[in-house]
Amino acid sequence: MRVGGRRQCRAAAVAVMVAVSTLVGASGGSAVAAYAAGERTPPCTKPAFTSGLHRGANRFPHGEVVRPWGCAGRFAYAAVIVTGNELTILFRAHGAAWETASRARYCTDGSVPLRIWQNACNTN
């Protein structure tokens, strides 16, 4: 017995595409792409960011992570004290860990999700 037909299959495919495009628009796309690829998002925690200060484009191995911090999809930011100065550091997920990332690159090309863009990109 045949259940459904081409119309029902097309309707289901359209519904899935609409749901994915809604998620992509809400998250900047990176979370959906990471989920689809089976990647884990690194934890949004002080120890994870502290470890991330040792990796990436702008390393600060002696930095101290302080509040605030936040995460969205494959990007995060944290306030970091470096030689007495507070800096905002952008992180990008690399596998299941954070690494420092270039704000000049990712804040201007639309990669950083809007949910954290103001704090990650438009501060010191």
DOLUMDO-107359 format. One record per residue: residue number from 1; residue in one letter; x, y, z of N, C-alpha, C in turn. Coordinates in Angstrom, 2 decimals, always signed. Example, Ala and Ser with C-alpha at 12.3 -4.5 7.8 and 13.67 -1.06 7.14 Angstrom:
residues 2
n_res_npx_npy_npz_capx_capy_capz_cpx_cpy_cpz
1_a_+13.19_-5.69_+7.80_+12.30_-4.50_+7.80_+13.20_-3.30_+7.80
2_s_+12.85_-2.25_+7.08_+13.67_-1.06_+7.14_+12.90_+0.03_+7.87
end
This chain:
residues 124
n_res_npx_npy_npz_capx_capy_capz_cpx_cpy_cpz
1_m_+0.84_-1.17_+0.00_+0.00_+0.00_+0.00_+0.89_+1.24_+0.00
2_r_+0.58_+2.16_-0.86_+1.35_+3.39_-0.97_+0.75_+4.46_-0.07
3_v_+1.60_+5.05_+0.75_+1.15_+6.12_+1.64_+1.76_+7.41_+1.14
4_g_+0.93_+8.42_+0.96_+1.43_+9.71_+0.51_+1.78_+9.69_-0.96
5_g_+2.37_+10.71_-1.40_+2.76_+10.82_-2.79_+3.79_+11.89_-2.93
6_r_+4.01_+12.29_-4.17_+5.02_+13.31_-4.43_+4.70_+14.63_-3.75
7_r_+3.43_+14.99_-3.73_+3.06_+16.26_-3.08_+3.41_+16.26_-1.60
8_q_+3.12_+15.16_-0.92_+3.42_+15.09_+0.50_+4.92_+15.10_+0.75
9_c_+5.68_+14.42_-0.10_+7.15_+14.43_+0.04_+7.69_+15.82_-0.19
10_r_+7.19_+16.50_-1.21_+7.64_+17.88_-1.47_+7.27_+18.79_-0.32
11_a_+6.06_+18.64_+0.21_+5.64_+19.49_+1.33_+6.53_+19.25_+2.54
12_a_+6.88_+18.00_+2.80_+7.76_+17.70_+3.93_+9.15_+18.30_+3.70
13_a_+9.65_+18.20_+2.47_+10.97_+18.76_+2.17_+10.96_+20.28_+2.33
14_v_+9.91_+20.93_+1.89_+9.80_+22.38_+2.04_+9.73_+22.75_+3.51
15_a_+8.98_+21.99_+4.30_+8.88_+22.28_+5.73_+10.25_+22.16_+6.41
16_v_+11.03_+21.16_+6.04_+12.36_+21.00_+6.61_+13.25_+22.16_+6.20
17_m_+13.19_+22.57_+4.93_+14.02_+23.69_+4.46_+13.65_+24.98_+5.17
18_v_+12.36_+25.21_+5.39_+11.93_+26.42_+6.10_+12.43_+26.39_+7.54
19_a_+12.33_+25.24_+8.20_+12.80_+25.14_+9.58_+14.30_+25.38_+9.67
20_v_+15.07_+24.80_+8.76_+16.52_+25.01_+8.77_+16.87_+26.45_+8.48
21_s_+16.20_+27.06_+7.51_+16.52_+28.46_+7.19_+16.15_+29.38_+8.34
22_t_+15.10_+29.04_+9.08_+14.75_+29.83_+10.26_+15.84_+29.71_+11.31
23_l_+16.33_+28.50_+11.55_+17.41_+28.31_+12.51_+18.68_+29.02_+12.05
24_v_+18.99_+28.94_+10.78_+20.19_+29.60_+10.26_+20.09_+31.10_+10.47
25_g_+18.95_+31.68_+10.18_+18.78_+33.12_+10.36_+18.89_+33.53_+11.80
26_a_+18.39_+32.72_+12.71_+18.40_+33.07_+14.13_+19.78_+32.91_+14.76
27_s_+20.59_+32.02_+14.22_+21.86_+31.72_+14.89_+23.08_+32.20_+14.13
28_g_+22.89_+32.80_+12.99_+24.03_+33.18_+12.18_+24.55_+32.00_+11.37
29_g_+23.85_+30.86_+11.44_+24.21_+29.72_+10.62_+25.25_+28.80_+11.21
30_s_+26.10_+29.30_+12.05_+27.21_+28.48_+12.52_+26.76_+27.33_+13.41
31_a_+25.76_+27.54_+14.24_+25.30_+26.46_+15.12_+24.66_+25.35_+14.31
32_v_+23.88_+25.70_+13.30_+23.23_+24.69_+12.47_+24.28_+23.90_+11.70
33_a_+25.25_+24.59_+11.12_+26.30_+23.91_+10.37_+27.09_+22.98_+11.28
34_a_+27.39_+23.42_+12.48_+28.14_+22.59_+13.42_+27.33_+21.37_+13.81
35_y_+26.04_+21.56_+14.06_+25.19_+20.44_+14.44_+25.09_+19.44_+13.29
36_a_+24.90_+19.95_+12.08_+24.78_+19.09_+10.91_+26.06_+18.30_+10.68
37_a_+27.20_+18.88_+11.00_+28.48_+18.20_+10.81_+28.80_+17.27_+11.98
38_g_+27.94_+17.24_+13.01_+28.17_+16.37_+14.15_+29.20_+16.91_+15.13
39_e_+29.51_+18.20_+15.04_+30.51_+18.78_+15.93_+29.88_+19.17_+17.27
40_r_+30.68_+19.06_+18.31_+30.25_+19.53_+19.62_+30.64_+20.99_+19.76
41_t_+29.82_+21.76_+20.43_+30.16_+23.14_+20.73_+30.96_+23.14_+22.02
42_p_+32.08_+23.87_+22.07_+32.86_+23.91_+23.33_+32.01_+24.48_+24.47
43_p_+32.32_+24.12_+25.71_+31.56_+24.65_+26.83_+31.78_+26.16_+26.99
44_c_+30.75_+26.84_+27.43_+30.80_+28.29_+27.64_+31.19_+28.53_+29.11
45_t_+32.44_+28.21_+29.43_+32.91_+28.26_+30.82_+34.26_+28.97_+30.91
46_k_+34.55_+29.49_+32.09_+35.83_+30.15_+32.34_+37.02_+29.23_+32.05
47_p_+37.01_+27.97_+32.51_+38.16_+27.11_+32.20_+38.34_+26.87_+30.69
48_a_+37.26_+26.77_+29.97_+37.37_+26.56_+28.52_+37.98_+27.78_+27.84
49_f_+37.60_+28.98_+28.28_+38.19_+30.20_+27.70_+39.65_+30.36_+28.12
50_t_+39.94_+30.06_+29.38_+41.32_+30.15_+29.85_+42.23_+29.25_+29.02
51_s_+41.77_+28.07_+28.73_+42.53_+27.15_+27.88_+42.65_+27.72_+26.46
52_g_+41.59_+28.33_+25.97_+41.60_+28.91_+24.62_+42.55_+30.07_+24.45
53_l_+42.92_+30.73_+25.54_+43.88_+31.84_+25.46_+45.26_+31.38_+24.99
54_h_+45.51_+30.09_+25.05_+46.80_+29.53_+24.63_+46.81_+29.13_+23.15
55_r_+45.66_+29.27_+22.47_+45.54_+28.84_+21.08_+44.95_+29.96_+20.23
56_g_+45.22_+29.92_+18.94_+44.56_+30.80_+18.00_+45.39_+31.97_+17.54
57_a_+44.70_+32.95_+16.96_+45.33_+34.09_+16.29_+46.02_+35.05_+17.26
58_n_+45.40_+35.34_+18.38_+45.92_+36.32_+19.34_+46.05_+35.65_+20.70
59_r_+47.16_+35.04_+20.95_+47.34_+34.28_+22.19_+47.68_+35.19_+23.36
60_f_+47.05_+34.89_+24.50_+47.31_+35.62_+25.75_+47.46_+34.59_+26.87
61_p_+48.55_+33.82_+26.88_+48.68_+32.73_+27.85_+48.67_+33.17_+29.31
62_h_+48.97_+34.43_+29.57_+48.99_+34.92_+30.95_+47.75_+35.73_+31.29
63_g_+46.77_+35.75_+30.39_+45.54_+36.49_+30.64_+44.67_+35.81_+31.67
64_e_+43.86_+36.61_+32.35_+42.92_+36.10_+33.35_+41.50_+36.40_+32.88
65_v_+40.72_+35.36_+32.66_+39.34_+35.51_+32.20_+38.49_+36.01_+33.37
66_v_+37.75_+37.08_+33.14_+36.81_+37.62_+34.12_+35.46_+37.80_+33.43
67_r_+34.45_+38.08_+34.19_+33.13_+38.33_+33.59_+33.11_+39.71_+32.96
68_p_+32.34_+39.94_+31.91_+31.35_+39.04_+31.31_+31.96_+38.16_+30.24
69_w_+31.21_+37.10_+29.91_+31.51_+36.29_+28.74_+30.18_+35.77_+28.21
70_g_+30.21_+35.33_+26.97_+28.99_+34.80_+26.35_+29.33_+33.98_+25.12
71_c_+28.39_+33.14_+24.73_+28.59_+32.23_+23.60_+27.36_+32.23_+22.71
72_a_+27.58_+32.00_+21.42_+26.50_+31.82_+20.46_+27.05_+31.04_+19.28
73_g_+26.53_+29.86_+19.07_+27.01_+29.04_+17.97_+28.48_+28.69_+18.14
74_r_+29.27_+28.96_+17.13_+30.70_+28.61_+17.13_+31.57_+29.80_+17.55
75_f_+30.97_+30.85_+18.13_+31.73_+32.02_+18.58_+31.41_+32.34_+20.03
76_a_+32.37_+32.99_+20.68_+32.21_+33.41_+22.06_+33.10_+34.63_+22.30
77_y_+32.85_+35.32_+23.39_+33.71_+36.42_+23.80_+33.91_+36.33_+25.30
78_a_+34.97_+36.94_+25.77_+35.21_+37.02_+27.21_+36.05_+38.24_+27.51
79_a_+35.81_+38.83_+28.67_+36.68_+39.89_+29.17_+37.89_+39.20_+29.77
80_v_+39.06_+39.74_+29.43_+40.31_+39.13_+29.89_+41.22_+40.25_+30.41
81_i_+41.82_+40.03_+31.57_+42.78_+40.98_+32.13_+44.17_+40.57_+31.66
82_v_+44.84_+41.50_+30.98_+46.21_+41.27_+30.50_+47.05_+42.45_+30.96
83_t_+48.06_+42.19_+31.76_+48.95_+43.22_+32.34_+48.17_+44.42_+32.87
84_g_+47.12_+44.14_+33.63_+46.34_+45.19_+34.27_+45.28_+45.84_+33.40
85_n_+45.18_+45.49_+32.15_+44.18_+46.07_+31.24_+43.12_+45.04_+30.90
86_e_+41.87_+45.49_+30.86_+40.79_+44.59_+30.47_+40.57_+44.67_+28.96
87_l_+40.63_+43.52_+28.31_+40.41_+43.41_+26.87_+39.23_+42.50_+26.60
88_t_+38.53_+42.72_+25.50_+37.51_+41.78_+25.06_+38.14_+40.88_+24.01
89_i_+38.11_+39.59_+24.27_+38.71_+38.61_+23.37_+37.60_+37.84_+22.67
90_l_+37.72_+37.71_+21.36_+36.80_+36.89_+20.58_+37.38_+35.49_+20.47
91_f_+36.54_+34.48_+20.66_+36.92_+33.09_+20.51_+36.11_+32.45_+19.39
92_r_+36.72_+31.50_+18.72_+36.05_+30.72_+17.68_+36.28_+29.26_+18.02
93_a_+35.24_+28.46_+17.87_+35.36_+27.04_+18.16_+36.28_+26.38_+17.15
94_h_+37.18_+25.58_+17.65_+38.06_+24.77_+16.82_+37.91_+23.35_+17.34
95_g_+37.10_+22.57_+16.66_+36.75_+21.27_+17.19_+35.90_+21.46_+18.44
96_a_+36.28_+20.82_+19.52_+35.53_+20.93_+20.77_+36.20_+21.88_+21.76
97_a_+37.05_+22.79_+21.26_+37.75_+23.73_+22.13_+37.69_+25.14_+21.53
98_w_+37.89_+26.14_+22.37_+37.93_+27.52_+21.91_+39.36_+27.89_+21.54
99_e_+39.50_+28.80_+20.58_+40.78_+29.43_+20.28_+40.51_+30.90_+20.02
100_t_+41.50_+31.75_+20.29_+41.32_+33.18_+20.05_+41.15_+33.40_+18.56
101_a_+40.37_+34.43_+18.23_+40.05_+34.70_+16.83_+40.20_+36.19_+16.54
102_s_+40.38_+36.52_+15.31_+40.55_+37.91_+14.87_+39.21_+38.64_+14.85
103_r_+39.09_+39.65_+15.70_+37.88_+40.48_+15.67_+37.82_+41.26_+14.36
104_a_+38.96_+41.68_+13.84_+38.98_+42.43_+12.57_+38.37_+41.61_+11.45
105_r_+38.60_+40.32_+11.46_+38.06_+39.46_+10.40_+36.61_+39.07_+10.66
106_y_+36.35_+38.45_+11.80_+35.04_+37.83_+12.04_+33.95_+38.82_+12.44
107_c_+34.32_+39.94_+13.03_+33.30_+40.92_+13.40_+32.83_+41.73_+12.20
108_t_+33.64_+41.80_+11.18_+33.27_+42.60_+10.00_+32.67_+41.76_+8.88
109_d_+32.91_+40.45_+8.88_+32.39_+39.65_+7.77_+31.04_+38.98_+8.06
110_g_+30.44_+39.30_+9.22_+29.12_+38.76_+9.53_+29.13_+37.38_+10.17
111_s_+30.29_+36.87_+10.54_+30.37_+35.53_+11.12_+29.86_+35.48_+12.56
112_v_+30.12_+36.53_+13.33_+29.73_+36.53_+14.75_+28.21_+36.70_+14.85
113_p_+27.54_+35.77_+15.53_+26.08_+35.86_+15.66_+25.64_+37.17_+16.32
114_l_+24.52_+37.68_+15.86_+24.00_+38.96_+16.37_+23.78_+38.92_+17.88
115_r_+23.45_+37.76_+18.41_+23.17_+37.65_+19.85_+24.33_+38.11_+20.71
116_i_+25.58_+37.94_+20.23_+26.74_+38.36_+21.02_+27.55_+39.45_+20.33
117_w_+27.15_+39.88_+19.16_+27.97_+40.82_+18.38_+28.31_+42.09_+19.15
118_q_+27.34_+42.70_+19.79_+27.58_+43.97_+20.50_+28.70_+43.82_+21.54
119_n_+28.61_+42.81_+22.39_+29.61_+42.62_+23.44_+30.94_+42.09_+22.90
120_a_+30.88_+41.27_+21.85_+32.09_+40.67_+21.31_+32.87_+41.60_+20.40
121_c_+32.15_+42.45_+19.69_+32.78_+43.22_+18.61_+32.78_+44.72_+18.79
122_n_+31.88_+45.24_+19.57_+31.73_+46.69_+19.67_+32.12_+47.21_+21.05
123_t_+33.17_+46.59_+21.61_+33.71_+47.04_+22.90_+35.22_+47.15_+22.76
124_n_+35.85_+47.77_+23.73_+37.29_+48.08_+23.70_+38.01_+47.29_+22.65
end
